């Protein structure tokens, strides 16, 4: 189970908390502050044929308590997934289509004592090589449609996370506000998502700290929460007592390319759930920390 959690985190934590999550409603973008003058509407102006090499590096650590009894903390292997991305179509209204393919997926470092888990994760990762997908966004970066085609030999254990991966890749950079903005501007993107069968509210806040031509430097904050609720699974009913994640980082965005130039995020997630077992209630509490770095380079 721990190995699958590591893989799920790597696939879905691009700019969001560390679990499989996909939108159930269209995102809502709201301007908080317009920033200083001069102000200008931010729009993606992507030309056909823009190609990027994109690398995502992820490390996760977690600690668990069951009925107040702590278990040894676990640190995942550092995982790397590399893909080639290309803008394949641009329409007169500014909407653009991009395509991507996973060309490398492997482990970079293995913590002491995690050799067995690392071997499993490595096999799962390598089965992703050849995965292809595409998406179409409008000029404000809002996803319109997308699809993903796994390779024939992909590990069956991660097929359930592919929808989440598809949606997260469609929101790899950010969605832009409709209004003109200047230095210091901030806006939110609110999304209702489903993670592990739970309805959650996710809010991402972006602040424009610098602009140089088409390149934006953004401060990013993410929060995701769920209300107390009961979840039915094949193993029984679980009550969610707490589900809260917060993340912070920074992003450098090129309005002329589909993927961000650089994104660095650290997310902390707290989950507490309870269930009835042998006539008494048991409680599990878990704390997760995820560090993700996305780097991209343009290529000819």
C-alpha positions in Angstrom: 0.0 0.0 0.0 2.8 2.4 0.8 4.4 1.9 -2.5 1.2 2.6 -4.4 0.7 5.8 -2.3 4.2 6.9 -3.4 3.3 6.4 -7.0 0.0 8.2 -6.7 1.7 11.2 -5.2 4.2 11.4 -8.0 1.5 11.3 -10.6 -0.9 13.8 -9.1 1.0 16.3 -6.9 2.0 18.7 -9.7 0.6 21.8 -8.0 -1.9 20.2 -5.7 -2.0 18.2 -2.5 -0.6 14.7 -2.4 -3.3 12.4 -3.6 -5.3 11.4 -6.6 -7.9 14.2 -7.2 -9.9 15.3 -10.2 -12.4 18.1 -10.7 -16.1 17.6 -10.5 -17.1 21.2 -11.5 -15.6 23.9 -13.7 -12.9 25.8 -11.8 -13.8 29.3 -10.6 -11.1 32.0 -11.0 -11.6 35.1 -8.9 -9.4 38.3 -8.7 -8.4 39.2 -5.2 -6.2 42.3 -5.9 -5.5 43.9 -9.3 -2.0 45.0 -8.3 0.0 48.1 -9.3 -0.3 50.1 -12.5 0.4 49.5 -15.4 -2.0 46.6 -15.7 -2.5 44.2 -18.5 -4.6 41.2 -19.2 -2.5 38.0 -18.9 -3.1 35.5 -21.8 -1.2 32.5 -23.1 0.1 33.3 -26.6 1.5 29.9 -27.7 2.6 29.2 -31.2 2.3 25.9 -32.9 5.3 23.6 -32.6 6.7 24.9 -29.2 8.5 21.9 -27.8 9.6 21.3 -24.1 11.4 18.7 -22.2 9.7 18.5 -18.8 11.1 16.8 -15.7 9.1 16.2 -12.5 11.0 15.1 -9.3 9.0 14.0 -6.2 9.9 13.0 -2.7 7.4 12.0 0.0 7.7 11.3 3.7 4.9 10.2 6.1 4.2 9.4 9.7 1.3 7.3 11.0 -0.4 6.8 14.3 -2.9 4.1 15.1 -4.9 4.6 18.3 -2.2 7.0 19.4 0.6 4.5 18.8 3.2 5.9 16.5 4.8 3.9 13.7 8.3 4.6 12.3 8.2 7.4 9.7 8.7 6.4 6.1 10.5 8.4 3.4 9.9 7.4 -0.2 12.5 7.0 -2.9 13.1 10.2 -5.0 11.1 9.6 -8.2 11.7 11.2 -11.5 9.4 11.3 -14.5 10.4 13.0 -17.8 8.2 13.8 -20.7 8.3 15.6 -24.0 5.6 18.2 -24.6 4.7 20.0 -27.8 2.0 22.5 -28.8 0.4 20.9 -31.8 -2.4 23.3 -32.7 -3.4 26.9 -32.1 -6.8 28.3 -33.0 -7.7 31.9 -33.9 -9.4 32.4 -30.5 -6.2 31.6 -28.7 -7.1 28.1 -27.6 -4.2 25.7 -28.0 -3.7 21.9 -28.0 -0.6 20.3 -26.5 0.6 16.7 -26.6 3.0 14.8 -24.3 4.8 11.5 -24.0 6.6 10.0 -21.0 10.1 9.1 -22.1 11.7 8.3 -18.8 10.4 7.3 -15.3 12.7 6.0 -12.6 14.1 6.3 -9.1 16.9 8.7 -8.3 17.7 7.9 -4.7 16.7 5.1 -2.3 16.5 5.8 1.5 18.0 3.2 3.8 15.6 0.4 4.5 13.4 1.1 1.5 15.1 -1.2 -1.0 12.1 -3.6 -1.3 9.6 -0.8 -1.7 11.9 1.0 -4.2 12.1 -2.1 -6.4 8.3 -2.2 -6.7 8.0 1.5 -7.3 10.7 1.4 -9.9 8.9 -1.4 -11.9 5.6 0.6 -11.7 7.4 3.8 -12.9 9.1 2.1 -15.8 5.8 0.6 -17.0 4.7 4.2 -17.6 7.3 4.9 -20.3 5.4 5.5 -23.6 2.3 6.9 -21.9 0.9 9.6 -24.2 -1.8 12.2 -23.8 -3.1 15.6 -25.0 -5.1 18.5 -23.8 -6.7 21.7 -25.0 -6.7 24.9 -23.0 -8.1 28.4 -23.7 -5.9 31.5 -23.7 -6.5 31.9 -19.9 -5.1 28.4 -19.3 -8.5 26.9 -18.5 -8.7 23.2 -19.5 -11.4 22.5 -22.1 -10.7 18.8 -23.0 -8.0 16.2 -22.5 -7.3 12.6 -23.0 -4.6 10.1 -22.0 -3.5 6.8 -23.6 -1.5 4.4 -21.3 1.0 2.0 -23.0 -0.1 -1.6 -23.2 2.3 -2.8 -20.5 1.4 -0.3 -17.8 1.2 -1.7 -14.3 -2.5 -2.4 -13.5 -2.1 -1.0 -9.9 -1.9 2.6 -11.1 -4.7 2.6 -13.7 -7.0 4.1 -11.2 -4.8 7.1 -10.9 -4.7 7.9 -14.6 -7.7 10.2 -14.6 -6.2 12.2 -11.8 -2.9 12.4 -13.7 -4.7 13.6 -16.8 -6.5 16.4 -15.0 -3.4 17.5 -13.1 -1.3 17.7 -16.3 -4.1 19.8 -17.8 -3.5 22.3 -14.9 0.2 22.0 -14.7 0.8 25.8 -14.9 -2.1 28.0 -13.8 -5.4 29.6 -14.8 -5.3 33.3 -15.4 -7.8 36.0 -14.3 -10.0 37.7 -16.8 -9.2 41.3 -15.6 -6.0 43.3 -16.3 -3.4 42.9 -13.5 -0.1 44.4 -12.5 2.8 43.7 -10.1 1.5 42.3 -6.8 -1.8 41.1 -8.2 -3.4 38.0 -6.7 -6.2 35.7 -7.7 -7.7 32.4 -6.6 -8.7 29.2 -8.5 -11.3 27.2 -6.6 -12.1 23.7 -7.7 -14.4 21.0 -6.3 -12.5 17.8 -6.6 -12.9 14.1 -5.7 -10.0 12.3 -4.0 -10.2 8.7 -2.9 -13.9 9.0 -3.3 -14.2 12.0 -1.1 -15.7 15.4 -2.2 -13.2 18.1 -1.4 -12.8 21.9 -1.8 -9.5 23.0 -3.3 -8.3 26.7 -3.4 -5.1 27.8 -5.1 -3.9 31.4 -4.6 -1.4 33.0 -7.0 0.5 36.2 -6.5 2.4 38.0 -9.3 5.8 38.9 -7.8 7.6 39.8 -11.0 7.0 40.1 -14.8 9.7 40.2 -17.5 8.0 40.2 -20.9 6.1 37.0 -21.2 7.7 35.4 -18.1 5.8 35.6 -14.8 7.1 34.8 -11.4 4.3 33.6 -9.1 4.0 32.8 -5.4 1.7 29.8 -5.0 -0.4 28.7 -2.0 -2.8 25.7 -2.1 -5.3 24.5 0.5 -7.6 21.4 0.2 -10.1 20.3 2.8 -13.0 18.0 3.4 -15.9 18.1 5.9 -16.4 15.3 8.3 -18.1 12.4 6.5 -18.5 8.7 6.3 -17.0 6.7 3.4 -18.2 3.2 2.5 -15.5 0.8 1.0 -15.4 -2.9 0.4 -13.5 -3.2 3.7 -16.2 -1.4 5.7 -17.2 2.2 6.7 -14.6 4.8 7.6 -15.4 8.2 9.2 -13.2 11.1 8.0 -12.5 13.1 11.1 -10.0 15.5 9.5 -8.7 16.0 6.0 -6.6 19.1 5.4 -3.6 19.9 3.2 -1.7 23.1 2.7 1.0 23.7 0.2 3.3 26.6 -0.7 5.9 27.3 -3.3 6.8 29.4 -6.4 6.4 29.1 -10.1 8.0 30.7 -13.2 5.6 30.7 -16.1 6.3 31.4 -19.7 3.1 32.6 -21.4 4.5 31.3 -24.7 4.8 27.7 -23.6 2.4 25.0 -22.3 4.5 23.9 -19.2 5.9 26.1 -16.5 9.6 26.9 -16.7 10.0 26.0 -13.0 7.7 25.0 -10.2 8.7 24.2 -6.6 6.0 23.1 -4.2 6.0 21.6 -0.7 2.7 20.2 0.6 1.8 19.1 4.1 -1.3 16.9 4.5 -3.1 15.7 7.7 -5.6 12.9 7.6 -7.5 11.3 10.5 -10.1 8.6 10.1 -11.8 6.1 12.3 -13.6 2.8 11.9 -15.3 0.2 14.0 -13.3 -3.1 14.5 -14.2 -5.9 16.9 -16.8 -3.7 18.7 -14.5 -0.7 19.3 -13.5 2.4 17.4 -10.0 2.6 16.0 -8.4 5.8 14.8 -5.7 6.3 12.2 -3.9 9.6 11.8 -1.4 10.3 9.1 0.9 13.2 8.2 2.4 13.5 4.7 5.0 15.8 3.3 5.5 16.1 -0.4 8.2 18.0 -2.2 7.9 18.4 -6.0 10.0 20.2 -8.5 9.0 20.7 -12.2 11.6 22.0 -14.6 11.2 22.5 -18.3 13.5 23.5 -21.2 12.6 24.5 -24.7 14.0 22.4 -27.5 14.3 22.8 -31.2 
